[in-house]
Amino acid sequence: MKFLSWSPDYTPNTAMLDSLIALSKIALITDEVLNYKLNTWPADLQESKGFISNMDSNFEINWDTYSDNYRFKTNRIAVPDDTGPGHFPYDQKALLAQPKLEDMVERHRALSDEELLRI
């Protein structure tokens, strides 16, 4: 459950590429395929960031569906500053028995895999 909120992320250093494009020096690259890929890279990167943002938003929107059966405090991995168990009932079987949860997990996994292959 903890990693359900994880999304792929990539923040490249684009300073050199941005400079090549801005100064029109990218035309010096004669390999047409490479030239095209470098020219379209900024737009591809922006599209990827939008895709990941949508994944994060989708997670936040759907999370309320599961909050009745899931308590982060009860399920988190123990850390040195652990504040102890939660004070509210928690039914892991009820949470895991929800088809919507399985769908949400599978959708997030598939979208993450797709995005990792794309970037």
PyMOL commands that set and color helices and strands:
alter all, ss='L'
color gray80, all
select helices_A, chain A and resi 2-5+15-22+25-28+32-63+72-75+92-96+99-118
alter helices_A, ss='H'
color red, helices_A
deselect
rebuild
show_as cartoon
